[in-house]
Amino acid sequence: MSTEMLIDTAANHLLAAYPPGKLIDLPDDLPLNDVPTAYAIQARISSALGTHSGWKLGGIVKGEVPRYSRLLAEWSQASPGRFVRNDFHRVYLEPELAVVLGAAIPARKAPYTLAEIAPNVASLHAAIELVDSRFIAWPEVPPLWQLADGLSHGAFVLGSGVPAGDLTQMKNATYCMSLDDEVVLSGCGNHPGGDPAELLVAMVNDRIRRDGEGFVAGEVITTGTFDGVVEMLAGQRVHLDFAGIGEAEVRVD
């Protein structure tokens, strides 16, 4: 099977699995063996699904370059967000910090530093990612197939925020997530990938190196969960507070 045929076949399988389509098994007959092909499948899917509005980081392993996938305008809301449960196979929540770019970050050969990127970030926000997957086996999905499947992205809610400054406040941010007024996740810093600001820099440089394209003003980049995932059921409401940064809410009907 040619690489192009693999990309087409995998993308079509995954697109058909979005609700109201049914969950699918891992396609063992498709030999997905490298990161570039997984990104190519992901790009084919995101272009078919909607309008690109930013990026999410995911599948983060400390010390490694974070992987990333697209955010879509059609599945992104400002807080308070509201979604319909039947539009997802499952809904899990992640407490995150997101940035909004106030200026473009052009492609260039030399890697960017945090000191160069921070002035181009307009604001820092509390954010909630709704996690979903098109695979029956989730979360036991091989990393390359998770990458192809948009890093298990479902939807996104951007909360309130503050001017970004030098982004140093991201590393030790204090957060509390409540589900129907019961605290389900809380902590101070200890992002599993390390400093979210440094993850942002690594992602920007990797994407420019990989695609030869920069970033435009207005794009949102959310930097991954601080503390795992929490399941959300229909009828529930979640509130997230990042102290001194912002708050976000979402409910699923």
LINMOCOR-V269806 format. One record per residue. RES is the residue in one small letter. PSI is psi in radians with two decimals (NA if undefined). OMEGA is omega in radians with two decimals (* if undefined). NEAR is the number of other ideal C-beta (glycine too) atoms within 10 Angstrom. Layout:
RES/PSI/OMEGA/NEAR  RES/PSI/OMEGA/NEAR
This chain:
m/2.27/3.11/10  s/2.79/3.12/7  t/-0.71/-3.13/12  e/-0.67/3.10/10  m/-0.68/3.09/10  l/-0.80/3.14/18  i/-0.82/-3.14/22  d/-0.84/-3.06/15  t/-0.80/-3.13/15  a/-0.76/3.14/23  a/-0.73/3.14/20  n/-0.69/3.09/14  h/-0.81/-3.08/19  l/-0.70/3.11/25  l/-0.68/-3.14/14  a/-0.27/-3.09/11  a/-0.07/3.04/18  y/2.45/3.12/17  p/2.40/0.19/14  p/0.16/3.03/6  g/2.89/-3.06/13  k/2.71/3.04/11  l/2.63/-3.10/14  i/2.75/2.99/16  d/2.79/3.02/10  l/2.27/-3.08/15  p/1.45/-3.08/16  d/-0.31/3.14/6  d/-0.05/3.12/7  l/2.02/-3.03/18  p/1.39/3.10/11  l/1.90/-2.97/18  n/0.02/-3.10/9  d/2.70/-3.08/11  v/-0.79/-3.14/14  p/-0.67/3.12/9  t/-0.67/3.09/20  a/-0.75/3.09/23  y/-0.63/3.13/20  a/-0.69/3.06/19  i/-0.83/3.13/27  q/-0.78/-3.13/25  a/-0.68/3.12/18  r/-0.72/-3.12/18  i/-0.84/-3.08/23  s/-0.63/3.10/18  s/-0.56/3.12/13  a/-0.46/-3.03/12  l/-0.58/-3.04/17  g/-2.74/-3.01/14  t/2.16/-3.12/13  h/2.28/-3.13/15  s/-0.07/-3.14/17  g/-2.66/-3.00/23  w/2.65/2.97/21  k/2.51/3.02/27  l/2.54/-3.12/25  g/3.02/-3.10/24  g/0.66/-2.96/17  i/2.25/3.04/23  v/2.19/-3.08/12  k/2.30/-3.14/10  g/-0.14/3.11/7  e/2.75/3.07/12  v/2.22/-3.12/16  p/2.54/3.02/23  r/2.88/-2.96/23  y/2.79/3.07/29  s/3.01/-3.05/24  r/2.53/2.79/21  l/2.57/-3.12/27  l/2.36/-3.10/19  a/-0.64/-3.09/13  e/-0.32/-3.12/11  w/0.43/3.08/20  s/2.42/3.13/20  q/2.72/2.95/18  a/2.56/3.09/11  s/2.47/0.00/20  p/2.23/-3.14/15  g/2.73/3.12/20  r/2.18/-3.11/13  f/2.90/3.14/20  v/2.20/-3.06/10  r/-0.64/-3.09/16  n/-0.14/3.07/11  d/0.00/-3.12/16  f/2.70/2.99/21  h/-0.66/3.14/19  r/2.76/3.08/17  v/2.05/2.99/23  y/2.65/-3.02/20  l/2.51/3.06/26  e/2.26/3.04/24  p/2.17/-3.02/28  e/2.87/2.93/28  l/2.34/-3.12/29  a/2.65/3.06/30  v/2.66/3.01/27  v/2.18/-3.12/18  l/2.30/3.09/21  g/-0.23/3.13/14  a/2.77/-3.14/13  a/2.65/2.97/13  i/1.69/-3.03/20  p/2.69/3.02/12  a/2.50/3.06/13  r/2.93/-3.11/11  k/-0.71/-3.10/7  a/2.38/3.10/8  p/2.59/3.07/13  y/2.66/2.98/19  t/2.90/3.08/10  l/-0.68/-3.14/16  a/-0.47/3.11/10  e/-0.60/-3.09/14  i/-0.72/-3.03/20  a/-0.73/3.13/19  p/-0.32/3.12/12  n/-0.04/3.11/18  v/2.12/-3.08/22  a/-0.72/-2.99/15  s/2.73/3.13/19  l/2.35/-2.96/26  h/2.60/2.81/25  a/2.52/-3.11/28  a/2.66/3.08/27  i/2.20/2.99/27  e/2.35/2.99/28  l/2.08/-3.08/26  v/2.38/3.05/24  d/3.03/3.08/21  s/2.66/3.11/25  r/0.04/-3.07/24  f/2.37/3.08/21  i/-0.68/-2.98/14  a/-0.11/-3.08/13  w/2.38/0.20/19  p/0.07/-3.13/12  e/1.18/-3.12/8  v/2.28/3.12/18  p/2.52/-3.05/13  p/-0.66/-3.12/13  l/-0.63/3.10/18  w/-0.57/3.01/22  q/-0.72/3.12/21  l/-0.78/3.11/23  a/-0.60/-3.12/30  d/0.56/3.05/25  g/0.46/-3.11/25  l/0.71/3.06/23  s/0.66/-3.14/26  h/2.39/3.05/23  g/-1.01/-3.13/20  a/3.08/-3.00/22  f/2.45/3.09/26  v/2.17/3.12/27  l/2.11/-3.13/25  g/-2.92/3.13/25  s/2.90/-3.07/16  g/-2.96/-3.10/21  v/2.84/3.00/14  p/2.49/-2.96/9  a/-0.61/-3.06/22  g/-2.40/-3.12/12  d/0.08/3.09/12  l/0.17/3.14/22  t/-0.36/-3.12/11  q/-0.17/-3.13/19  m/-0.63/-2.97/23  k/-0.79/-3.06/15  n/0.58/-3.14/11  a/2.45/3.11/21  t/2.30/-3.04/15  y/2.74/3.06/20  c/2.16/3.11/16  m/2.22/3.13/24  s/2.40/3.09/16  l/2.00/-3.04/18  d/0.81/3.06/13  d/0.14/3.04/7  e/2.17/-3.13/7  v/2.20/-3.11/10  v/-0.45/3.08/17  l/2.42/3.05/20  s/2.74/3.13/14  g/-3.07/3.11/14  c/1.95/-3.13/10  g/-2.50/3.12/14  n/0.62/3.00/11  h/2.32/-3.06/24  p/-0.34/3.11/12  g/-0.04/-3.07/21  g/-2.52/-3.13/18  d/2.06/-3.14/17  p/-0.54/3.11/28  a/-0.69/3.10/24  e/-0.59/3.04/17  l/-0.70/3.09/23  l/-0.81/-3.14/27  v/-0.78/-3.13/20  a/-0.69/3.13/20  m/-0.79/3.14/22  v/-0.83/-3.11/23  n/-0.66/-3.13/18  d/-0.72/-3.12/15  r/-0.69/3.08/20  i/-0.77/3.12/20  r/-0.71/-3.06/12  r/-0.81/-3.00/13  d/-0.27/-3.09/11  g/0.38/-3.12/9  e/2.56/3.10/10  g/-2.78/-3.11/15  f/2.63/-3.07/21  v/2.71/3.10/13  a/2.45/-3.14/12  g/-0.29/3.11/13  e/2.53/3.08/17  v/2.39/3.04/20  i/2.07/3.14/24  t/2.39/-2.78/28  t/0.35/3.00/29  g/2.76/-3.04/26  t/2.48/3.03/24  f/-0.40/-2.99/26  d/1.16/3.01/16  g/-2.69/-3.06/12  v/2.69/3.08/18  v/2.30/3.14/17  e/2.49/3.10/12  m/2.30/-3.13/25  l/2.83/3.10/10  a/2.38/3.12/13  g/-0.11/-3.12/10  q/2.81/3.12/16  r/2.43/3.13/15  v/2.49/3.08/25  h/2.29/3.12/21  l/2.33/3.09/26  d/2.12/2.94/20  f/1.93/-3.00/27  a/2.23/3.10/13  g/-0.02/-3.11/9  i/-1.02/-3.12/20  g/3.12/-3.12/21  e/2.72/3.08/17  a/2.55/3.10/28  e/2.63/3.02/19  v/2.57/2.97/25  r/2.70/3.14/16  v/2.14/-3.09/22  d/NA/*/10
